[in-house]
Amino acid sequence: ISLPIVFTASDVLSIWLGEVPPYTTIFLILVLVTGLLNPFTTLLDTLLSASGHIKNYQIETSITTLISLPILCYVLYLGAEPYAVYVIGFILGIVNLCIRIYNCSKYVNGFNTSFYLLNVVLKTLVVPALAIIVPLLFRLYFYNGSFLFWIIQCVIVEFSLLFSILVIGLTSYEKNKLKEMIVDTKNKWLKL
């Protein structure tokens, strides 16, 4: 859902705000990208809570989160751009994700780290990475800043993302289930 907004952030903000304040576009993009870490962490938090081994994990992630404040102050003191706060937050979010994965592999029976990294994390990164190729080329060669372009761009992003999900993101079992659901829905509509 956030990919079209990330891709057309400056256009959306221009339509919405008229005059876009400095850094607003980069702030929006970084907030949305950082928010993409949440689904990974929520699942792992639930697994760790169910295992009963949350003490060390909570200490480790809390330290990483708390250490962000002095790091951010120092980076801003050195004269970094304001969006550096979000970049560092994203990096520390990845560190916390790694801590969660490590603790799951240590404390949760049956948790396969390589399976999780390949089939969940990698797929989740590859699908949007491949989905942005066509919209990026479209924007590069045809951008004119019009509202119609923005609508077409959003449609292209959505179709590109849908294609990428169908080709790469779904397993063969999931594809078969999707086909069954489509056929069932089609048959129900035809009976009406």
Backbone as numpy.savetxt, mean C-alpha at the origin, in Angstrom:
# Nx Ny Nz CAx CAy CAz Cx Cy Cz
-7.40 0.98 -3.91 -8.22 2.17 -3.91 -7.35 3.43 -3.91
-6.24 3.37 -3.23 -5.41 4.58 -3.13 -4.52 4.80 -4.35
-4.33 3.77 -5.18 -3.44 3.92 -6.33 -3.86 5.04 -7.29
-5.13 5.15 -7.66 -5.50 6.27 -8.54 -5.24 7.63 -7.88
-5.47 7.72 -6.58 -5.24 8.99 -5.89 -3.75 9.30 -5.83
-2.94 8.27 -5.54 -1.49 8.48 -5.53 -1.03 8.94 -6.90
-1.59 8.32 -7.92 -1.16 8.61 -9.29 -1.59 9.97 -9.79
-2.73 10.45 -9.29 -3.27 11.72 -9.77 -3.40 12.73 -8.64
-2.55 12.62 -7.62 -2.66 13.46 -6.42 -2.65 14.95 -6.72
-1.74 15.39 -7.57 -1.65 16.83 -7.84 -2.91 17.33 -8.55
-3.46 16.52 -9.45 -4.69 16.91 -10.14 -5.88 16.95 -9.18
-5.99 15.93 -8.34 -7.09 15.88 -7.37 -7.02 17.07 -6.43
-5.83 17.36 -5.92 -5.68 18.49 -5.00 -5.96 19.83 -5.69
-5.57 19.95 -6.95 -5.84 21.18 -7.70 -7.34 21.39 -7.89
-8.06 20.32 -8.20 -9.51 20.42 -8.36 -10.16 20.74 -7.02
-9.69 20.09 -5.98 -10.31 20.24 -4.67 -9.98 21.59 -4.02
-8.68 21.95 -4.03 -8.24 23.13 -3.30 -8.07 24.38 -4.17
-7.96 24.19 -5.44 -7.65 25.33 -6.32 -6.15 25.58 -6.29
-5.69 26.34 -5.31 -4.25 26.57 -5.14 -3.73 25.58 -4.09
-2.79 24.74 -4.51 -2.29 23.68 -3.64 -1.07 24.20 -2.85
-1.15 24.15 -1.50 -0.01 24.59 -0.69 1.22 23.73 -0.96
2.40 24.28 -0.70 3.63 23.51 -0.90 3.61 22.23 -0.06
4.17 21.20 -0.60 4.34 19.89 0.05 3.04 19.10 0.21
1.90 19.67 -0.11 0.64 18.97 0.11 0.58 17.68 -0.71
0.99 17.74 -1.95 0.93 16.56 -2.82 1.83 15.45 -2.29
3.05 15.79 -1.95 3.97 14.76 -1.44 3.51 14.22 -0.10
2.92 15.08 0.75 2.37 14.62 2.03 1.26 13.60 1.78
0.35 13.93 0.86 -0.76 13.03 0.56 -0.25 11.68 0.07
0.68 11.71 -0.86 1.22 10.46 -1.42 1.91 9.64 -0.34
2.73 10.28 0.49 3.45 9.55 1.52 2.52 8.99 2.59
1.47 9.73 2.93 0.50 9.21 3.91 -0.21 7.98 3.35
-0.61 8.03 2.09 -1.30 6.89 1.48 -0.37 5.68 1.35
0.87 5.92 0.94 1.82 4.81 0.79 2.15 4.21 2.15
2.34 5.05 3.16 2.62 4.56 4.50 1.43 3.76 5.03
0.23 4.19 4.70 -0.97 3.47 5.11 -1.06 2.07 4.53
-0.34 1.81 3.46 -0.35 0.48 2.85 0.36 -0.56 3.71
1.14 -0.11 4.70 1.79 -1.04 5.63 0.81 -1.61 6.65
-0.28 -0.91 6.91 -1.23 -1.31 7.95 -1.82 -2.71 7.77
-2.24 -3.11 6.56 -2.78 -4.47 6.45 -1.77 -5.56 6.84
-0.51 -5.34 6.52 0.51 -6.32 6.91 0.64 -6.40 8.42
0.71 -5.24 9.06 0.95 -5.22 10.50 -0.26 -5.72 11.29
-1.46 -5.44 10.80 -2.67 -5.89 11.52 -2.73 -7.40 11.60
-2.48 -8.07 10.50 -2.48 -9.53 10.47 -1.44 -10.09 11.43
-0.23 -9.55 11.36 0.84 -10.06 12.21 0.58 -9.76 13.68
0.01 -8.59 13.98 -0.36 -8.27 15.36 -1.35 -9.29 15.91
-2.32 -9.66 15.09 -3.33 -10.63 15.51 -2.70 -11.99 15.77
-1.80 -12.41 14.89 -1.10 -13.68 15.08 -0.29 -13.67 16.37
0.44 -12.60 16.60 1.28 -12.53 17.80 0.43 -12.45 19.07
-0.67 -11.75 19.02 -1.56 -11.67 20.18 -2.14 -13.05 20.49
-2.52 -13.78 19.46 -3.09 -15.11 19.66 -2.06 -16.09 20.20
-0.78 -15.87 19.88 0.26 -16.78 20.36 0.58 -16.56 21.83
0.23 -15.38 22.36 0.51 -15.07 23.76 1.91 -14.53 24.00
2.70 -14.38 22.96 4.08 -13.89 23.11 4.15 -12.44 22.63
3.59 -11.53 23.38 3.55 -10.15 22.92 4.50 -9.22 23.67
5.06 -9.68 24.77 5.89 -8.80 25.60 7.10 -8.28 24.83
7.94 -9.18 24.33 9.15 -8.75 23.62 8.82 -7.98 22.35
7.83 -8.46 21.65 7.42 -7.81 20.41 6.94 -6.38 20.68
6.15 -6.18 21.73 5.66 -4.84 22.07 6.82 -3.93 22.50
7.76 -4.47 23.24 8.93 -3.68 23.65 9.72 -3.25 22.42
9.98 -4.19 21.51 10.79 -3.90 20.32 10.11 -2.86 19.42
8.82 -3.06 19.14 8.13 -2.11 18.26 7.95 -0.74 18.94
7.75 -0.75 20.25 7.62 0.53 20.98 8.93 1.32 20.95
10.04 0.62 21.12 11.35 1.30 21.06 11.56 1.90 19.68
11.25 1.13 18.64 11.41 1.64 17.28 10.53 2.86 17.04
9.31 2.81 17.54 8.39 3.93 17.38 8.86 5.15 18.16
9.29 4.94 19.40 9.74 6.05 20.24 11.03 6.68 19.74
11.89 5.87 19.17 13.18 6.39 18.68 12.98 7.31 17.48
11.79 7.22 16.85 11.53 8.07 15.69 11.55 9.56 16.06
11.11 9.91 17.26 11.06 11.32 17.64 12.43 11.99 17.63
13.45 11.43 18.33 14.76 12.09 18.25 15.37 12.07 16.84
15.10 10.99 16.09 15.61 10.93 14.71 14.98 12.04 13.87
13.67 12.18 14.00 12.96 13.22 13.23 13.43 14.62 13.61
13.59 14.85 14.91 14.08 16.17 15.35 15.46 16.47 14.79
16.33 15.47 14.81 17.68 15.67 14.31 17.69 15.92 12.81
16.92 15.15 12.08 16.86 15.31 10.62 16.31 16.69 10.25
15.27 17.13 10.95 14.72 18.46 10.69 15.69 19.55 11.11
16.42 19.32 12.20 17.44 20.27 12.65 18.53 20.45 11.58
18.85 19.35 10.89 19.86 19.41 9.82 19.35 20.13 8.57
18.06 20.44 8.54 17.51 21.20 7.42 16.78 20.38 6.38
16.37 19.19 6.74 15.64 18.34 5.79 14.28 18.97 5.46
13.75 18.60 4.33 12.43 19.05 3.92 11.38 18.47 4.88
10.25 19.15 5.03 9.22 18.66 5.96 8.70 17.25 5.66
8.67 16.86 4.39 8.18 15.53 4.06 9.13 14.42 4.51
10.33 14.78 4.95 11.27 13.77 5.48 10.67 13.05 6.68
9.79 13.73 7.40 9.12 13.12 8.54 8.35 11.87 8.09
7.64 11.97 6.98 6.87 10.84 6.48 7.77 9.75 5.90
8.85 10.15 5.25 9.78 9.17 4.70 10.39 8.35 5.82
10.83 9.02 6.88 11.41 8.32 8.02 10.35 7.46 8.70
9.13 7.98 8.81 8.04 7.18 9.38 7.78 5.92 8.58
7.86 6.03 7.26 7.68 4.86 6.40 8.80 3.86 6.61
10.03 4.34 6.68 11.18 3.45 6.90 11.07 2.74 8.24
10.71 3.48 9.28 10.54 2.86 10.60 9.34 1.91 10.61
8.33 2.19 9.80 7.22 1.25 9.65 7.68 -0.07 9.05
8.59 0.01 8.10 9.15 -1.21 7.51 9.99 -1.96 8.55
10.75 -1.22 9.35 11.53 -1.86 10.43 10.59 -2.59 11.39
9.50 -1.93 11.78 8.52 -2.56 12.67 7.87 -3.78 12.01
7.63 -3.72 10.72 7.09 -4.87 10.00 8.07 -6.03 10.06
9.35 -5.75 9.88 10.37 -6.80 9.97 10.43 -7.40 11.37
10.28 -6.56 12.38 10.25 -7.06 13.77 9.06 -7.99 13.97
7.92 -7.61 13.43 6.72 -8.44 13.55 6.91 -9.78 12.83
7.48 -9.73 11.64 7.71 -10.97 10.88 8.67 -11.87 11.64
9.73 -11.29 12.17 10.70 -12.08 12.95 10.02 -12.74 14.15
9.23 -11.96 14.89 8.57 -12.51 16.08 7.53 -13.57 15.71
6.84 -13.39 14.59 5.90 -14.42 14.14 6.64 -15.72 13.81
7.78 -15.59 13.13 8.53 -16.79 12.78 9.08 -17.48 14.03
9.31 -16.70 15.07 9.86 -17.25 16.32 8.78 -17.86 17.21
7.61 -17.23 17.29 6.60 -17.61 18.28 5.34 -18.26 17.73
5.04 -18.09 16.46 3.78 -18.62 15.91 4.08 -19.93 15.18
3.51 -21.01 15.70 3.71 -22.32 15.07 3.11 -22.33 13.68
3.86 -22.81 12.71 3.37 -22.92 11.35 3.54 -21.67 10.51
4.05 -20.59 11.11 4.27 -19.37 10.32 5.51 -19.56 9.46
5.33 -19.48 8.16 6.43 -19.67 7.21 6.83 -18.30 6.66
7.99 -17.81 7.09 8.43 -16.47 6.72 8.60 -16.32 5.22
9.25 -17.28 4.58 9.48 -17.16 3.14 8.16 -17.20 2.36
7.22 -18.04 2.80 5.91 -18.09 2.15 5.21 -16.74 2.30
5.24 -16.18 3.49 4.59 -14.89 3.75 5.23 -13.78 2.90
6.55 -13.76 2.85 7.24 -12.72 2.09 6.97 -12.84 0.59
6.98 -14.07 0.07 6.78 -14.28 -1.36 5.32 -14.14 -1.79
4.42 -14.72 -1.02 3.02 -14.79 -1.44 2.14 -13.67 -0.93
2.60 -12.95 0.07 1.80 -11.84 0.57 2.51 -10.52 0.27
3.69 -10.33 0.83 4.37 -9.04 0.71 4.80 -8.78 -0.74
5.51 -9.73 -1.34 6.01 -9.52 -2.71 4.86 -9.34 -3.71
3.84 -10.18 -3.60 2.70 -10.03 -4.52 2.03 -8.68 -4.34
1.92 -8.24 -3.09 1.27 -6.96 -2.82 2.09 -5.80 -3.37
3.39 -5.96 -3.48 4.23 -4.91 -4.04 4.31 -4.99 -5.56
4.34 -6.20 -6.10 4.48 -6.38 -7.55 3.22 -5.95 -8.30
2.06 -6.28 -7.75 0.80 -5.96 -8.45 0.69 -4.47 -8.76
0.80 -3.57 -7.77 0.69 -2.14 -8.13 1.89 -1.64 -8.92
3.07 -2.23 -8.69 4.25 -1.79 -9.44 4.05 -2.04 -10.94
3.51 -3.17 -11.29 3.24 -3.46 -12.70 2.02 -2.69 -13.21
1.07 -2.44 -12.31 -0.15 -1.75 -12.72 0.09 -0.29 -13.07
1.16 0.31 -12.59 1.38 1.73 -12.88 2.12 1.98 -14.19
2.60 0.92 -14.84 3.39 1.11 -16.06 2.57 1.78 -17.16
1.41 1.22 -17.48 0.58 1.78 -18.56 0.09 3.18 -18.21
-0.45 3.40 -16.99 -0.88 4.77 -16.66 0.28 5.78 -16.66
1.44 5.33 -16.26 2.60 6.22 -16.26 2.97 6.62 -17.68
2.97 5.67 -18.59 3.25 5.98 -20.00 2.17 6.89 -20.59
0.91 6.62 -20.25 -0.19 7.47 -20.72 0.01 8.91 -20.22
0.33 9.04 -18.95 0.53 10.38 -18.37 1.74 11.07 -19.00
2.79 10.31 -19.23 4.02 10.87 -19.79 3.80 11.42 -21.19
3.01 10.72 -22.00 2.86 11.12 -23.39 1.62 11.97 -23.69
0.59 11.89 -22.83 -0.66 12.56 -23.17 -1.15 13.56 -22.14
-0.39 13.85 -21.12 -0.86 14.74 -20.04 -1.17 16.14 -20.58
-2.38 16.63 -20.23 -2.72 18.00 -20.62 -3.37 18.78 -19.48
-3.55 18.14 -18.31 -4.06 18.84 -17.14 -5.56 19.05 -17.11
-6.29 18.52 -18.08 -7.74 18.74 -18.13 -8.46 17.74 -17.21
-9.70 18.08 -16.90 -10.53 17.21 -16.08 -10.80 15.90 -16.81
-11.01 15.96 -18.11 -11.24 14.75 -18.91 -10.02 13.83 -18.85
-8.84 14.41 -18.95 -7.62 13.60 -18.84 -7.59 12.90 -17.49
-7.94 13.62 -16.43 -7.92 13.05 -15.08 -8.88 11.86 -14.98
-10.08 11.99 -15.55 -11.06 10.89 -15.54 -10.51 9.70 -16.31
-9.98 9.95 -17.50 -9.42 8.87 -18.31 -8.25 8.21 -17.57
-7.42 9.02 -16.94 -6.27 8.51 -16.18 -6.75 7.58 -15.07
-7.79 7.97 -14.32 -8.32 7.13 -13.24 -8.85 5.81 -13.77
-9.55 5.86 -14.90 -10.08 4.64 -15.50 -8.93 3.73 -15.93
-7.91 4.29 -16.55 -6.76 3.49 -16.99 -6.05 2.87 -15.78
-5.89 3.63 -14.71 -5.26 3.09 -13.50 -6.07 1.92 -12.95
-7.38 2.09 -12.88 -8.24 1.02 -12.34 -8.18 -0.24 -13.20
-8.30 -0.07 -14.52 -8.23 -1.25 -15.40 -6.85 -1.90 -15.36
-5.83 -1.11 -15.30 -4.47 -1.65 -15.22 -4.28 -2.41 -13.91
-4.80 -1.87 -12.83 -4.71 -2.54 -11.53 -5.53 -3.83 -11.54
-6.72 -3.79 -12.09 -7.56 -4.98 -12.18 -6.86 -6.07 -13.00
-6.29 -5.69 -14.13 -5.56 -6.66 -14.96 -4.38 -7.26 -14.21
-3.64 -6.41 -13.52 -2.48 -6.88 -12.75 -2.90 -7.83 -11.63
-4.00 -7.52 -10.97 -4.51 -8.40 -9.91 -4.92 -9.74 -10.50
-5.63 -9.72 -11.62 -6.09 -10.96 -12.22 -4.94 -11.83 -12.73
-3.94 -11.21 -13.31 -2.83 -11.97 -13.89 -1.81 -12.42 -12.84
-1.47 -11.54 -11.91 -0.38 -11.82 -10.97 -0.87 -12.04 -9.55
-1.85 -11.24 -9.13 -2.24 -11.22 -7.73 -3.03 -12.42 -7.26
-3.78 -13.06 -8.14 -4.62 -14.18 -7.74 -3.96 -15.51 -8.04
-4.16 -16.47 -7.15 -3.70 -17.83 -7.40 -4.68 -18.49 -8.35
-4.34 -19.64 -8.87 -5.24 -20.34 -9.79 -6.53 -20.73 -9.07
-6.46 -21.09 -7.82 -7.65 -21.42 -7.04 -8.57 -20.20 -6.93
-7.99 -19.05 -6.62 -8.77 -17.82 -6.50 -9.38 -17.41 -7.83
-8.64 -17.61 -8.92 -9.19 -17.30 -10.25 -10.39 -18.19 -10.56
-10.29 -19.48 -10.24 -11.41 -20.39 -10.47 -12.62 -20.00 -9.63
-12.40 -19.65 -8.38 -13.50 -19.21 -7.51 -14.16 -17.94 -8.06
-13.34 -17.02 -8.55 -13.87 -15.79 -9.14 -14.72 -16.10 -10.36
-14.24 -17.00 -11.22 -15.02 -17.40 -12.40 -16.35 -18.01 -11.98
-16.34 -18.86 -10.96 -17.58 -19.47 -10.47 -18.54 -18.40 -9.97
-18.03 -17.43 -9.23 -18.88 -16.35 -8.71 -19.49 -15.54 -9.84
-18.70 -15.25 -10.87 -19.20 -14.48 -12.02 -20.28 -15.26 -12.76
-20.05 -16.55 -12.98 -21.04 -17.39 -13.67 -22.32 -17.48 -12.84
-22.19 -17.67 -11.52 -23.37 -17.74 -10.65 -24.16 -16.43 -10.68
-23.46 -15.32 -10.61 -24.12 -14.01 -10.65 -24.80 -13.80 -11.99
-24.11 -14.16 -13.06 -24.69 -14.02 -14.40 -25.94 -14.86 -14.53
-25.92 -16.10 -14.04 -27.08 -16.98 -14.11 -28.25 -16.44 -13.29
-27.97 -15.86 -12.13 -29.03 -15.27 -11.30 -29.68 -14.09 -12.02
-28.88 -13.27 -12.69 -29.41 -12.11 -13.41 -30.23 -12.55 -14.63
-29.80 -13.63 -15.28 -30.53 -14.10 -16.44 -31.89 -14.69 -16.08
-32.01 -15.23 -14.85 -33.28 -15.79 -14.39 -34.30 -14.72 -14.06
-33.83 -13.50 -13.78 -34.75 -12.41 -13.47 -35.44 -11.98 -14.67
